[in-house]
Amino acid sequence: MAETAVLRQRTHDERSAPPRKGGLLAGLLRTARPKQWVKNVLVVAAPAAAGELFSRHALTQLALVFVLFTACAAAVYLVNDARDADADRAHPVKRHRPVAAGQVPVPVAYAVGGCLGVLAPAAAGWLCGPAVAALLTAYLAMQLAYCISLKHVLVVDLAVVTTGFLMRAMIGGLALGIPLSRWFLITTGFGALFMVSAKRYSEAVQMAGKAGATRALLTEYTTGYLRFVWQLAAGVAVLGYCLWAMEEGGVPHTSVLPWRQLSMVAFILAILRYAVFADRGTAGEPEDVVLRDRALALIGVAWMAMYGLAVANW
């Protein structure tokens, strides 16, 4: 299929590409994975769901929380790459990472990662409150444990990565003192598990029979099991969202149309569309799937519009 061919070509290009040149600062920035920062946009999820997104105080706090969470994630990436430097040098793609390639010395990666890991929660406690600082500290502890050992434990690795996404979605609400609803937590948590397990499934499909080409833990999973996990997670996420949308019960709405109920259609279509790529084994990079598929992007825009109208009760 076309998507598979493109993915294979991109993988080939990545493997054959020479390491990028640059100084120490450029190497540190690359190690911080700027492409992954888009995930931290999830910090706006809880305030958006509560309709408290556009005040000056909310925007300032969310921008600050985004920066602090990005700093924590960068700390984890730096420590992870420093710890895995020797193994990465034997990998056809990861050997080009700045730490593995020698652009960033291992002690420097550890030092910068450690400083970010200490300063970000401390700044959060001072500027955002103890709840945000506690969550960032828990995130760092969990992710560092993942780097050291948990990424080698079946099922637990999926739970840790999923929890990281859930923490991103929770922290905005904690920063603004917004109660987190059960449906929000269920939909966000299982939606994250859907994308994480779909990514693992895609990696397992693409790397089948290629020993040493990817993380060793994937050899412990079967594609059938990973398919079961992403299908289960998708079903629970849809159910949780539908229960939220129907929660009004018999209370009449005052908006022009029942946007909450109508948004279910767009949400389910988005899950079904993403599942196409998961089933093909081409959902290895969720951000690429979301940003490059026009149909999925249009469905996402329609969902956000209806969701926003529902929250605003327009």
C-alpha positions in Angstrom: 0.0 0.0 0.0 1.0 3.6 -0.6 1.4 4.5 3.1 3.5 1.5 3.8 5.8 2.3 0.8 6.2 5.8 2.0 7.0 4.7 5.5 9.6 2.2 4.3 11.2 4.8 2.1 11.4 7.3 4.9 12.9 4.6 7.2 15.5 3.9 4.5 16.3 7.6 4.2 16.7 7.9 7.9 19.1 5.0 8.1 21.2 6.2 5.2 21.3 9.8 6.2 24.5 11.1 7.8 24.4 12.5 11.3 23.6 16.2 11.4 26.3 18.6 12.2 26.2 21.3 14.8 27.5 22.4 18.2 26.7 21.3 21.7 23.6 23.5 22.0 22.2 22.2 18.8 22.8 18.7 19.9 21.0 19.3 23.2 18.1 20.8 21.4 17.8 17.8 19.1 18.1 15.4 22.1 15.1 17.3 23.7 13.0 16.1 20.7 11.3 19.3 19.6 9.0 17.2 17.3 7.6 15.5 20.3 6.6 18.8 22.0 3.3 18.8 20.1 2.2 16.1 22.6 2.4 18.7 25.4 -0.5 20.6 23.8 -2.6 18.2 25.8 -2.2 20.5 28.8 -5.1 22.5 27.4 -7.4 19.5 27.3 -9.0 19.9 30.7 -9.5 23.7 30.6 -10.9 23.4 27.0 -13.4 20.7 28.2 -14.5 23.0 31.1 -14.8 26.1 28.8 -12.2 28.0 30.8 -9.5 28.4 28.1 -9.5 31.9 26.9 -9.0 34.1 30.0 -5.7 35.9 30.3 -4.9 34.0 33.6 -5.7 30.6 32.0 -3.6 31.3 28.9 -0.6 32.5 31.0 -0.8 29.5 33.3 -1.2 27.0 30.5 1.8 28.5 28.6 3.9 28.1 31.8 2.7 24.6 32.4 3.5 23.7 28.7 7.1 25.0 29.2 7.5 23.2 32.5 6.2 19.9 31.1 8.4 20.2 28.0 11.4 20.8 30.3 10.6 17.6 32.3 10.1 15.6 29.1 13.5 17.0 27.8 15.1 15.9 31.1 13.9 12.3 30.5 15.0 12.2 26.9 18.5 13.5 27.9 18.9 10.9 30.7 17.5 8.1 28.5 19.9 8.9 25.6 22.8 9.1 27.9 21.9 5.8 29.5 21.4 4.1 26.1 24.3 5.7 24.3 26.2 2.4 23.8 23.2 0.5 22.6 22.1 3.3 20.3 25.5 3.3 18.6 24.7 -0.2 17.3 21.3 0.8 16.0 21.0 1.9 12.3 18.9 4.9 13.1 19.5 5.8 16.7 23.3 5.9 16.2 22.7 9.4 14.7 21.3 10.7 17.9 23.6 13.5 19.3 24.6 11.6 22.5 25.3 8.3 20.6 27.1 10.2 17.8 29.3 12.1 20.3 27.9 15.5 19.6 26.7 15.7 23.2 29.0 14.1 25.8 27.3 11.6 28.1 28.2 13.5 31.3 26.8 16.7 29.8 23.5 14.9 28.9 23.2 13.6 32.4 24.0 17.0 34.0 21.6 19.0 31.8 18.9 16.4 32.3 19.4 16.4 36.0 19.2 20.2 36.2 16.0 20.4 34.2 14.5 17.6 36.3 15.2 19.5 39.5 14.4 23.0 38.3 11.1 22.3 36.5 9.2 20.9 39.5 10.7 23.6 41.8 9.5 26.3 39.4 6.1 24.7 39.2 5.8 24.7 43.0 6.7 28.4 43.1 4.6 29.6 40.1 1.8 27.1 39.8 1.2 25.4 43.2 2.1 22.2 45.0 -0.4 20.0 43.0 1.4 20.8 39.7 4.8 20.3 41.2 3.7 17.0 42.6 2.4 15.8 39.3 5.6 16.8 37.5 7.7 15.0 40.1 5.5 11.9 39.7 5.9 12.1 36.0 9.7 12.4 36.2 9.9 9.5 38.7 7.7 7.3 36.5 9.5 8.1 33.3 13.0 7.6 34.8 11.8 4.3 36.2 10.6 3.5 32.7 14.0 4.3 31.2 15.8 2.2 33.8 13.6 -0.9 34.0 9.9 -0.6 33.3 10.2 -0.4 29.5 11.3 -4.0 29.7 8.2 -5.2 31.6 5.3 -6.5 29.5 2.0 -4.5 29.8 3.6 -2.2 32.4 5.4 -0.4 29.5 2.1 0.4 27.8 0.6 1.6 31.1 3.5 3.9 31.8 3.4 5.6 28.4 -0.3 5.9 28.5 -0.2 7.4 32.0 2.3 10.0 30.7 -0.3 11.2 28.2 -3.0 11.2 30.8 -0.8 13.4 33.1 -0.3 15.9 30.3 -4.1 16.1 30.0 -4.6 16.4 33.8 -2.0 19.1 34.6 -3.8 22.0 32.9 -6.8 21.3 35.1 -4.7 21.1 38.2 -3.0 24.4 37.4 -6.3 26.2 37.1 -8.1 24.4 39.9 -10.6 22.7 37.5 -12.2 19.5 38.7 -11.5 16.6 36.4 -14.6 14.6 35.4 -14.6 10.8 35.4 -15.6 10.8 31.7 -12.7 13.1 30.8 -10.3 10.8 32.6 -11.7 7.6 31.0 -11.9 9.0 27.5 -8.4 10.6 27.6 -6.8 7.6 29.3 -8.2 5.0 26.9 -7.8 7.2 23.9 -4.1 7.5 24.9 -3.9 3.7 25.3 -5.5 3.3 21.9 -2.7 5.4 20.2 0.1 3.9 22.2 -0.9 0.3 21.6 -1.6 1.1 17.9 1.9 2.4 17.7 3.4 -0.7 19.3 1.3 -2.9 16.9 2.6 -0.9 13.9 6.2 -1.2 15.1 5.7 -5.0 15.6 4.2 -5.4 12.1 6.9 -3.4 10.4 9.8 -5.0 12.2 8.6 -8.6 12.1 11.5 -10.9 11.4 14.1 -8.1 11.7 16.0 -9.0 14.8 17.7 -6.1 16.6 15.9 -3.5 14.4 13.7 -2.3 17.2 13.1 -2.5 21.0 13.6 -6.0 22.3 10.3 -6.0 24.2 8.3 -6.0 21.0 9.5 -9.6 20.4 7.7 -10.5 23.6 4.3 -9.2 22.3 2.3 -10.9 19.7 0.6 -8.8 17.0 -2.7 -10.5 18.0 -2.3 -9.3 21.6 -1.5 -5.7 20.6 -4.4 -5.7 18.2 -6.7 -6.8 21.0 -5.4 -4.0 23.2 -5.9 -1.1 20.7 -9.3 -2.5 19.8 -10.3 -2.7 23.5 -9.0 0.8 24.2 -10.8 2.3 21.2 -14.1 0.7 22.3 -13.7 2.0 25.9 -12.7 5.5 24.7 -15.8 5.7 22.4 -18.0 4.4 25.2 -16.7 6.9 27.7 -17.1 9.8 25.3 -20.7 8.7 24.4 -21.6 8.5 28.1 -20.3 12.1 28.5 -22.3 13.3 25.5 -25.5 11.7 26.7 -25.0 12.8 30.3 -27.5 15.6 30.0 -30.3 13.1 30.2 -33.7 14.7 30.0 -32.5 18.2 30.7 -33.3 20.4 27.7 -30.4 22.1 26.1 -30.4 25.8 25.3 -28.0 25.7 22.3 -29.0 25.9 18.7 -28.3 22.2 18.1 -27.5 19.3 20.4 -23.7 19.7 19.8 -22.7 17.3 22.6 -24.6 14.4 21.0 -23.6 15.4 17.4 -19.9 15.5 18.4 -20.1 11.7 19.0 -20.4 11.2 15.2 -17.1 13.1 14.6 -15.3 11.4 17.5 -16.3 7.9 16.4 -15.3 8.7 12.8 -11.9 9.9 14.0 -11.4 6.7 15.9 -12.4 4.6 12.9 -10.2 6.6 10.5 -7.2 6.3 12.8 -7.9 2.6 13.2 -7.4 2.2 9.4 -3.8 3.1 9.8 -3.4 1.0 13.0 -4.8 -2.0 11.2 -2.4 -1.5 8.3 0.5 -1.2 10.7 1.3 2.3 9.6 0.5 4.2 12.8 4.0 4.1 14.1 4.2 7.9 14.5 0.8 9.2 15.8 1.7 12.8 15.1 2.4 12.0 11.4 -0.9 10.2 11.0 -2.9 13.0 12.5 -1.1 15.8 10.6 -0.7 14.1 7.2 -4.1 12.5 6.6 -6.4 15.2 5.3 -9.6 13.2 6.0 -8.6 12.7 9.6 -7.6 16.4 9.9 -11.0 17.5 8.6 -12.8 15.1 11.0 -10.7 16.5 13.8 -11.6 20.1 12.9 -15.3 19.2 12.7 -15.1 17.5 16.1 -13.3 20.4 17.7 -15.9 22.8 16.4 -18.8 20.8 17.7 -17.1 20.1 21.0 -16.4 23.8 21.4 -20.0 24.7 20.6 -21.1 22.2 23.1 -18.9 23.5 25.9 -19.9 27.1 25.1 -23.6 26.0 24.9 -24.0 28.1 21.7 
